[in-house]
Amino acid sequence: MPTVDDAAFSGSDVVEMLASLGQALYVWDLGSDTLQWSAGADHVLGVRDRDRIDTGRRFAELVAPATAVSRFDMVARSGTAAPGSKVAFCVEYGFFPEGPSGASVWLEDSGRWLAGADGRPVRVSGIVRVVTARHEREQDLTFRSRFDPLTGEMNRARLAEVVEEGLETAHKYRSSIGFLLAAIDNLAVINNAYGFDVADDVIAAVARRLRSRLRGGDAIGRFSGNKFGILIHNCSAEDLDVAARRLIEAMRSDVVHTKAGPVAVTISLGGVVAPRHARSTPEIFLRAQETLDAAKLRRRGAFVAYVPSVEREGQRRANALITDEIVGALNQRRVSLAFQPIVATTSRDVAFLEALMRVRGADGTLLDGAQVVPVAERLGLVRLIDHRVLELALAELAERPEVRLSINVSPSSTLDREWCDLLSAGLRRAPEMGRRLIVEITESAAIRDVDATRAFVTRVRDLGCLAAIDDFGAGYTSFRNLRELAVDMVKIDGGFVARMQASRDDRAFVETLVRLARQMDLKAVAEWVQDEATAAALAEIGCDYLQGSLFGMPQERAAPAVHGAA
């Protein structure tokens, strides 16, 4: 093999240094096809027979056929340039040092070619270095950017691209596609029972089984933790139903084998046909998720297909308007408080006030919590609302030292460390305000996660505040749970209180709740008290406080409350 002398490469020390770094210099004369290399090039490239790389043609025979672009492509087919000019290039390709039957390495090849009198390349000088490790890292990163490492299927981003391509094809050829969203039922139970490694086994096994039941050309990707998105080409509503039933039965037909043993797994599915019922990828995903949620409400292993609903679409538009109002109100400080009095049963003196959130629309209309909170919870905005309500309540307590307030927190805020941090920061400036603040948690939220609620109540009480269970009776909290929560007060659900005079059962139930509160040394508040007869009945059974239209509707400016009454 011809070897370029040291002078051609500016000294043997440079050549040796490059070789030690896994790099080799070369000069390629295109007229004679001769390749001259710096000393040690055979060791850098891993070539035993140095004659195999002494011409451009022989070298090209060792380049991986699957390589998209080689040095020959970059130089010999690069067109023309001004005579005498030098054109830079850089290319990366696979290389077989021992021929196509051996192992491959990856080379980065960069340099310049010299244009001859006709503007075509006549001579190339460059440097080659082995970049196999870098190439493998890049390939791994590329794979991870497009595929889920656990299942080997497409990740959500790539799935969205494939669905978009399928939708474009459906539009172009006036056909349709189906999209199924499949969720593993009760994966959290599997996590708790067997551990996350077994749950991962289940996810991977479900992906394999779903893949095995798809037609050729259809696609599957991991949509999120326990969910898979499935694209079905040329799919009618009937085809979608058949595919869903086939996948459900595939999971029911056999257990999933894991390192912990066999695990019974079912899936629920929601689906939509597009573009008939969804005209964009986000809309496809949204409607598939809606139908999946509906399927889960039915039973495990159910399937629901999207069907247009005038009522649902109207509600979605209304939700979108309310969402805009919520975001705008938060940004423009149009969230305020209204205050409803809670009175002592015997004296009828105002004991404290419940601070209720109000959102004033851009057009001046006022929305109350019943209109705003359900939408805000679904859209993940309720946390921001709770933060704003707390800020307003603390400001009211600071401005009016005679006022005692209660505020409501959503279930998500009981898990929000930042809410408690905000409360702590506000009370740090004026600790005495904690004694004038009651934090209300709905009973349904409390019994959903008793341990988390107990931790939240403990922190609230450690800050000097009182804690109350709102809508007490609606969720049927057990005696043990109520004792573990260690709250100070219960507010009896107004639905039972409002029917006390008409229903003996409701009166007996309210009496039982009041008696339970007294036995546990808790204060009891009756909500929705609308008439004197109900107030008298509540006084008779020993209820501590009353709240309702009989004593005043919520007003935007607080009336004073008696210190220490709560």
N, C-alpha and C positions, 0 to 999 in steps of 0.2 A: 504494500500500500504506500503510495507516495506520501511523504511527511513534509510539512512545511517547516523550513528551518526556523530557528529561534528568532532570527532578525525580523522575519516576516511578521512576527507577533510581538515585537518590542521586548524581547529578552526572555531567556529561559526561566527566570524567576517568576515572571508573570504567568507563563505557561504552566509551571508546576503548581502555582497557587490556584489557578483556575481548575486544574485537574483535581486538586485536593478538595475543591468545593463542588465537584461533580459537574464541571463544565468543560467544553472543548470548543476550540476555534476551527473554522474550516474556510477553504476557498474553493468555489465550484466554477470551473470553466465550462460554459455551456457549449462552446464550439467543439471541444474534445470530450466533453462529459466527464472530465477528470475532477475528482474530489480530493483535495489535499487537507490533511488534518494536523492539528497540533499534537505534540507528543502526549501519549497517555489517553488518546481519544478512545482506543479500543477498550480500555479498562472503564472509562466513564460510561460508555454505552453498553458494556457487558458483552462485547463481540469477541468471540474466540478467533475466528478467521478474519483477519484484518482486510483481506482482499474483498470481503463481501461488502465493504463500504467505500471502495476506492473509485466508484463512478456513481453518477447521479442515478442511473438506471438500477444498479444493484442495490443502492441504498433504498430506492423507492420500493423495491420488492419486499423489504422488511417493514415497510410502513403498514399499519393495520388497515385492512380494506374498508372497515366501517368508519374510519376517521372521516369526518365531514370535509376537512380541508387540509392538504399537506403542503410542504414547502414547494413541491412541483406546481401545485395549483396556484399558490401565491405568486410564484415567480414566472414560470414558463407561460402561464395563461393570463398574465396581468396586464396585457395591452402594451402600449408604447409610452415613451417619455421623451423629453428633449435630449438629443444626442449629448453624451458626456455627463448627464445628470445621474444622481444616485437616489434611488427610491427605497425608503425604509419599509420593512414588513415585520410581522411577528405572528407566529402561528403555533398551535399546540396540537399534537397528534400522538397516536399510539404507535409503538415500535416493538418489533419482535427481534431481539438480539440473536436468538438461535433459530429464527425462522418461524413461520406461522404455527407450527406445532408446539412451540415453546411458550413460556410465560412472556407477558408483555410489560413494557414500562411506558411511561408518558414523558414526552420531550417537549420542552419549550424551545422553539427555533426562531431566532430574531437576527436581523442584519439588514444589509442594503444590497440592491442589485444595481449594476452599472449599465446604462443605456448605450448601445452602440450607435453607429452612424445612421442606421435605419430606425433608431428609437427603441429597438427590441432589446431585452436583457442579453448581455454577453458574458457577464461575470458576476458572481455572488460571493460576498464575504459575510460571515456571520458567526454566531455562537450558539451552541446547543447545550442545554442543561437538563438533567433529569428532574422532573417535577411530579413523580408518581404520588408521593404522599399528599402534596397539595391538591392534585387532581382528585384523589379519593375523598379528601375533605370537602372539596367543592361539590363533588357528586353527591356526597352525603347531605350537604346543606341543600342542594337542589331537590333531592328526594324529600327531605323533611319539609321543604317549603310547599310541596305539592301532595305529599302522601302522609297518611297517619302511620307513625312507626309501630304502633301496637298491632294493627290489623293488616297493614300493607295496602289498604284501600285509600282512595283519594281523601284528602282532608276537605274541610268545608269550603275553603277558598277555591280549590280546584273543582270541586263538585259544582259550585256556583258557575264557574266558567263553562263546564260541560252542559249544565242545564240551559245556560244562555245560548250556547251553540245549538242545542236541540230545539229551543224555542224559535230561534231564527230560521232553522230549517223547516220547522212546522209552518211558520208564517209564509215562507217562500213557496212551499209545495202544497199549501192549503191542507195540511194534515194536522195531527194533534199528538201531543206527548202526555204521558202520565207521570206524576211524581208522587211517590209514597214516602211518608216519614214513619219509620218503625222505631219503637222504643222498647227496650228490655224492661219488662214489668218487675217492679220491686228489686231493682239492682241494689238499693241501699240495704235491704234485708240480707242479701247475699254478702255484701261488704261486712255487715255487722256479724253475721254468722260464721263466715269462713275467712275473712280478711281480704285486703285489697288485691293481693296477688291472685287469689282464686277468682275474684271479680274480673280481673284482667283476662284470666283464662276464658271466662264466660264470654266476655266481649269479643275476644278474638275468634272463639268457636262460633258464635252467632254470625259474625261477619262471613266466615267460611261457608256456613250452611246457607245463608241468604244468597251468597254469590253462586253457590252450586245450583240454586233453583231459578236463576235468571236466564233469559234467552240470550243468545249471542248478540252482541251489539248493545245490550242494555248496560247500565252503569250503576255502581254503588259507591258511596262514600260515607265516611264517618262524619255525621252532622254535628254531634256534640257528645258529651260523656257517654250516655246510654242510648243514643239515637243514631240511626242510619238513614241517609237519604238515598232513594232508588229512582233512577230515571228509566222510563219505559218508552221506547220509540213506537210510533204508529199505534197509539193506544186510545181506544174509545172508553166510555164509561164502563161498558161491560167488561172490556179487557182489564181495566183497573181493578174491578171487583174480583175477577178470576185470579189475577196476580196476587192480590192481597190474601185471598183465601188460601192460595197455594203456599205462601210464605208462612202464614199462621199455622197451617197444618204441618209444615216442615219442622217447625220448632216443637210442636206438640208431639210429633211422632216418636221422638227419642230424647233421652236425657243428654245433657252435655257432660262429657267426661273431663274432670279437672284433677289436679294433684291431690285434692281433698276428697275425691270420689265423685260419683255421679250427682249432678244437680239438675233438677227439673226447671226449665226455663220457658216462659211464654213471652210473646210480644204483642203489643197493641199497635194499630196502624191508623193513620189518617192519610187521605189522598185527594188529589185534585187533577182534573184534566185541563190542559192548557193548549192553545190560548183561549179556549171556550170560556173558562171560568177564572182565568188569571192571565194577564197580558204582559207580565214582567217577572223576572226571577224573584225579586223581593216579594211580590204579590203571591207567587207560587209558594214560597217558603212560609209566608204568613198564613195562607189558607190551609196549607198542610198542617201547620202547628195547631190552628184552630180545630181542625177536625180530629187531630190526635188527642187534644184535650177532651173533646167530646167523647171519643172512644174510651178514654180512661175512666170517665164518669159512669160508663155503662157497666163494664166488667173487665177483668183481665182477658187478654186475647181477643179483643173486639176490633172491628174495622168500621170507620165512618168515612164516607166520601163527601166531598164538598158539594152542596146544593145551594144555589142562590136563594137568599131570603131578603125580602124587602125590609122586614123589621130589623134584621141584623145589620144590613147595610145602613139603614137609618141610624141605628145605635152607634155604628162605627163613625159615621159622620159627626154625630153629636159628641162622641168621645174625642174626636179630633179637635172639635171646636173648644171643648172644655180643656183639652191639653194645651192648646194655644193660650187659653185664658190663664191657666195655672202658670205656665212658663212666663208669660207676659206680666202677670201679677207679681211673681217673685222678683223678676228683674226690675220692675217699676215700683216696687214697694206698695202694692195694692192689696196685700194680705193684712187683715186687721182682726181684732177680737170683739166679740159680743159677750155680754156677761149676764148669766141667769142666777138669781138668788137661790140659795139653799137655806131653809129656815129651821130653827130649833122647833121640835114638835110642840112642846108645852108653851113656850113663850111667844112663838112666831117671830122672834128676833132673827135677823139675817146672821147666820153663822159663818158662811163663806159664799163665794161666788164661783160658778163654773165658767171658765173662759173657753168660748167656742169660736172656732176659726170661721172667718168670712173672707171671701174673695170678691173684690169689686171688679167687674168686667170693664173692658175699655169703653163700653157704651154707658157705664154707670150702673148697670144691673148688679144685684148682689146675689152671690151664690153661697149657700151654706155648706157645712161639712158633709151632709148626706149626699149632695150632688157632686162634690169634688173628691172626697176621700176614696171612694171605690175605684174611680178612674185613676187617681194618683197612685193607688196601691198596685193596680195592674201594670202601670207604665213605669213604676219605679221612682216616682216623683214624691211619694209621701214622706220620704226621709227629709227632703228639703223643706217641705211644709212643716214637719215637726220641729225642725231647727228654727224656722222663722217664728212659729207659735211660742216656743220656749223663750226666744229673744224678747218677744213682745210681752210675755207674761212677767219676765224678770224686770223689764223696764217699768211695767205697771206697779209691781211690788216696790221697786226703788222709789218711784215718784209718789206713791201713796202708802205710807207706812201703816195706815189703818185698815188696808185691804188684805183679805185672805183669799187665796185663789186655789182652784183645782184645774188641772189641764189634762187632756187626753194624749196618750202616745199610741202610735200604731204598733202592730206586732213587730214590724221590722226594726223599729227604734229600740225595742227592748234588747236587740242584738247589736245595736250600733254603739260602739265605744265612744264615737265622737259626740253623740247626744249627751252621754253622761259627762264627758269632758267639758262640753259647753255649759252644762248645769254647774259643774264644779267650779269652772272659771267665774261664772256669774255670782256664785255664792261666796267665792273667795273674797270678793270686794265688800260683801255685806252678808256675813254668815247668818245674821238674824232672820234674813228673808226665808231661809230654809224652813223655819218654824211656821211660816205663813203660806207654804206651798204644798199642795196635795197632788200626787201623780197618779192618774187613773189608767189602769190596764184592763182591757176587755177580758171577760172570763174565757171566751173562746181562745184568745191568744195565750192566756195563762196556762190552760190545760194542754195546749198543743205541745209545749215544751216546759214542763214544770221546773226542771233543773235550771234552764236558762232564765226563766222568769224569776226564780228564787234569787239567783245571782244579781239580777237587775234590781229587785226590790231591796236586797241587802245594801247595794251601793247607794241607792236613793235614800234609804233610811240613815246610812252612815253620814250622808251629807246634811242630815238634820231635817229632811222632808218626811211627810207621811206618804203612805202608799195605799191605794184603794183598788178593789176589784169592781170594774164597771159591768153593767148588765148581768149582775149576779143572779143565777137561776137559769139563765138561757143555756148555759153549757153544762149544767149539772156537775159542778166541781165536787169531788169526793171530800169527806171530812178530813181524810189524811192529807190530801193535796192542799186543802185550805190551810191546815195547820202548818205544813211545810213552807208555804209561801210567806207566812209571817207578815201579812199586811195589817193595816190599822183600821180599815174601813171597808164595808161592802155596800154597793149601790144596787138595790134590787131592781131587776129588769122591769121597765115600765109597762110592758105588755101584760104582766100578771097584775100589777097594781091597778091599771085602768079597768080591769074586768072584775075587781074584787066585789063590787056591789051586785054584779049580775051572775057571778059564778061562785058557787060554794067551794069548788075545787081550787080555784085560783086564790080565794081568801085563805083556805087552809094551807096552801103552798106558801103564801107570803108569811103567814104566821110561823110556819116551820123555819123559813129562812131567817126571820127576825129572832126566833128562839135560838137557832144555831149561832147566830152572830153574838147574841148576849152570852151564851155559854162559853164562847171563845174570847170574850172580852173585846169584841169588835164593835165599832159604831156602825149603825145601819141607816142608810138613806133610801127612802122610797122615791122613785122617779115617776113622772107622769101623773102627779096628783092634780086632778082637775075640778074637784068639788069638795064641799065641806063634809059630806057624808063619808067619803073615802078618807079624808084627813082625820076625822073623828075615829074611824075604825083603826087607822094606823096608830093613833095615840093610845087607843085602848090596848093594843097588843104590845106596846112598848117600843115602837120604832123611834129612833133618835132624831132623825132629820127628814124633812119633806122638800121635794122639788117638783115644780110643775106650773102649769098656767095659772093655777089658783093663786100663786104667790108672785107671779110676774114672768113675762116672756123675756127672752134674751134682748138686752139693750147694748148699744155700742159704747156707752160710757158707764163705768162701774159705779154702783151705789156702794156706800161704805158698809163694811162687814164688822161684826163685833169681834174684838180680839179674844182669842183663847176659847171661843165657843166650840171649835172642832177638837 
